[in-house]
Amino acid sequence: MDYYSIVTVLVVLSAAFGYINVRFLKLPLTIGLMVVTILFTSVVLFIGQFDNTLLLREKEFIQSIDFETVLLDIMLSFLLFAGALHTNFSQLKVQRGPILAFATFGVVVSTFLVGTSMFYVLQWLGFEVTFINCLLFGALISPTDPIAVLGILKKAGAPKKLETKIVGESLFNDGVGVVVFLTIFAIAAKPGVPLDISDIVTLFGQEVIGGLALGLLLGWLTYKLMKSIDSYEIEVILTLAAVMGGTAVAHKFHLSAPLAMVAAGLVVGNDTVRNTAMSEVTETYVDKFWELIDVLLNTLLFVMIGMEMLVLTLDNNYIMAGLLAIPIILLCRYASLWLPVKAFAKRLDFVPKTNVIMTWGGLRGGISIALALSLSRDMHRELFLVITYVVVVASIIGQGLTVEPIIRRLTKPVNKVKS
């Protein structure tokens, strides 16, 4: 199918599934779309047992979409810029210490804890998977997904300083997580080649530091241009140009586009820029434009995630491995957050049970699936793709539906009884 036809089908399905959710289910957008799409896909699979015409057409459609490229190279930049644009910059600045620790130390520790645990679990299940390939899975599943987190936390009613930690971590840790994944991927792809630490340091520095520097430069240039004019139409287009042009430059020079877009969005969205470079009309149009982009791309993304089930190898042992991975990943995330939370808790007055809430509120999403799709057959792609899909669905639906009551319960003030 041509690109226009693919986008048309996705938009029509997204509109239909979104309507069903709003009209009948009334679930949060990301969760509702996931549920409706999986139900639709399950019906297609059931009908396929009797007549596989529709099933074959649906599979052909899904296989015509390069999910990895569409998400990582195109959609992610728009979604991260939109998320960063509406993030509380002053709170983020106050919480920068723990957010940096969560997004770096936390991701690396979680990668090794998940990888090691899954190595022994998969050996127990009879899979002959190497340790380095299990580390790859640890790297792709450890970052929390900002797309899923942002959509659900908006309605969760979390205290602002807690919401800032979860959102801030999710905005930055996917960029770090992708770099960690690419580093381990390079090692796994050449098992006989000696490990060169300098190459790893160079890759990490170029991707992370270069990406952040590019984003700050883009944000500053956009601010200067917006400040020099008063035209909401052109100013909206300037923000769009920053995302599209910045992403192209990042890909050209092998910098982290996700981190660049987060940095650019934070600069353009902070109060100083809003007060000095945007009129009230411009601010309204910029915010509404990026809110609409965010909603549209979210609907397309979660419809695609739900439909990916059609092309999975649904082996019972693969599904069992995925179910066992769910508690393992949650425990490893809790452990990886423990030290940073302890280190900053007293100085920054953390909300009680921050570790528990961040563990449960750290949802996995499309980024993990996109990275799993990039694995080669030698890296047990089908096995890890099914495990990842099971974890992502359980995370978005299971954790997503329960994170709000858990946050309300754990952050509810305790009424002291007078004696």
Secondary structure, 3 states (H helix, E strand, C coil): CCHHHHHHHHHHHHHHHHHHHHHHHCCCHHHHHHHHHHHHHHHHHHHHCCCCHHHHHHHHHHHCCCHHHHHHHHHHHHHHHHHHHCCCHHHHHHCHHHHHHHHHHHHHHHHHHHHHHHHHHHHHCCCCCCHHHHHHHHHHHCCCCHHHHHHHHCCCCCCHHHHHHHHHHHHHHHHHHHHHHHHHHHHHHCCCCCCCHHHHHHHHHHHHHHHHHHHHHHHHHHHHHHHCCCCHHHHHHHHHHHHHHHHHHHHHCCCCHHHHHHHHHHHHHCHHHHHHHCCHHHHHHHHHHHHHHHHHHHHHHHHHHHHHHHHCCCCHHHHHHHHHHHHHHHHHHHHHHHHHHHHHHHHHCCCCCHHHHHHHHCCCCHHHHHHHHCCCHHHCHHHHHHHHHHHHHHHHHHHHHHHHHHHHHHCCCCCCCCC
